[in-house]
Structures are given as C-alpha cells and as structure tokens.
Amino acid sequence: MPYAALKKRLDRGDIVILDGATGTELQRRGVAMDPSAWCGVASLDNHALLSEIHADYIAAGAEVITANTFASSRVVLQQAGYGGKTEEINRNAVEAALRARDAAGRDVVVAASLSHLVVFTGRETSPEQMPSEEEAAESFRELAGILKTAGAELLLLEMMYHPTRTPRVAEAALATGLPVWFGLSARRGADGRLLSFYSQGDVPLAEIVAMIPERGIDAAGCMHSGAEVTGEALRAIRKRFKGPLTAYPDSGYFEMPEWNFHDVIAPKRLEEFYLGWLDQGAQVIGGCCGLTVEHVKAAVRARDRFHNAL
C-alpha cells in the first residue's frame, strides 16, 4: 500500500504534491455538469476521460490523485435521480484513479474525496426536500464504506465548513480505518474576519478548526479557498493541529451548475503563494476547483525552489 511510504515521508518533513481539480477539469474537457449533482454523475459514463485526467496530473508530478467523489453521496445523487447508482458511480470513480496509477507504474496514492454536501447552492429546494441530519450522516457513512471497499487508500475530508455536519463526516471517515486528511474552507467576512465558508451565517473559522479531531487525522489544512486567505487559515489551523499542513486553493467561481474560469490565477503567481505556504510549514500543496495540470507543475517548481533555497 503506497500510503505507508507517503506517511513516512510526511513524518520526516518531506513536501508532497497533490493533484489539481477533477470536477472542474471534467467540465473544462467537455463533460456536461448535472444541475443537481454537479460532477458526481460524470463518473458513470466518463471512465476513460477520468483516467486521462488522473494520468495527466501524475505526469505533471502529482503524488496523490483524488477520485471524483466529492459530489457523489446518496443524498446528492438521489436529487439527480441517480441514488440507486451510488455504489456504481463511486466505484467507477475510484477505479478510474487506480487504473491511471497502475498505468503510470509509480508510487502514487489514490485518495477519495468525502464532503458534507447535501444540496448544491443555487438549487431551489424546499425545507421538506432537504435530507435530515441523520439521513445525511448515514449517507456519509455509506459513501465512506464504498470508497474503502473500492480501493481508496486515503480519504480527503474536503470543504469542511458546516457547523453541524463537519463532525459527522469526520466520524464517518475515521470509522473506516483508512488514513484521513482534513481540509477546511474559508472566506473573508465583510468586516475582514476570517470565517468558515458557510454561507448561511458568519461562523468564525476558529469554530471549524476546533472540529479537527484530536486523533486519527494525518494532515490538515485549507482547501477550496482563495489563495489570499489560505495563509491566514493555515496559521489558525496550526494553533490546534501540529501535524503536516495542506494547502490547495481554488480559483474562479461557481455558477450553478458550472465552474466559471474567469480570472483563474496564473500558475506563475500561484507558484509564489506556494512558496509562502511552504515557508509557513505546509507539506502538501496542489489545487482545487478551477486549477489545472499547469498549476500542479507550478507546485512542483515551488517545491524544487524551496528545496534549493535551503
């Protein structure tokens, strides 16, 4: 299992390169996004393209690739009419990543994304259509189990920002016994404070940081957040979490049901941000929504520059 070797590298302070976006990369390469499940349904019929995307990230230098499972829990898929295909969709996603890794013949870890998403922002959903907290928790548990049996070697808790669902999805991930990384998402409030990405109220980011489990988390950091807030979020995380830090921002913005690639950060500019986060102690760098193979190459360059400056 490649993860054991990766964990040893993290423990000795090595820098690890994560891949870039999967969902928005599917869209960028021509796959239609579902209005209720975004990229979740795409794993059903795009096996070859998913493997191609993963292979491209590996060729660019990624040492961890992430299966397309962020938006494929049962509570999300059933809103698109695909609840009965939850296991098939997620197995397809993990298998596409495993195929790319096997074809590359390199020690690349296959991770799977696990979010607390239950409905997409912008979709008109009445309160009675919203899943209950227990239904959501059961869906998280189910997905975590599917990802494990499908062959995922690492679970990435992604976009942790919800004040009640975050502990539930963390519990579901830890129950699998797989290694777990915790990624929270941040935004800047109107008054300049650093807040959780949560949009239904101003939740201080410190409240989400406090939800990082005391045991079982191998790495934690900031993801799917603007590069401009990521460094401050890492400082907040470091106050609680002493292990390896992760930093993989997004760029652009979501316009239901697609990602808008307007003003995506240039790889060269992101390279400078990466260097700053490495100076702060980040050990895992990569990209999230809107970011591409070229941004992963920028992460590799930043790593090499950082090593050369030591």
Secondary structure, DSSP 4 states (H G I P E B T S, - for coil): -HHHHHHHHHHTT--EEB---SHHHHHHTTPPPBTTTBTGGGGGT-HHHHHHHHHHHHHHT-SEEEES-TT-SHHHHGGGT-GGGHHHHHHHHHHHHHHHHHHHTS--EEEEEE----S-TTS---GGGSPPHHHHHHHHHHHHHHHHHHT-SEEEEEEE--TTHHHHHHHHHHTTTS-EEEEE-EEE-TTS-EEES-SSS--BHHHHHTTS-SSSEEEEEEESS-HHHHHHHHHHHHTT--S-EEEE---SEEETTEEE-TTPPPHHHHHHHHHHHHHTTEEEE---TT--HHHHHHHHHHHHHHHHH-
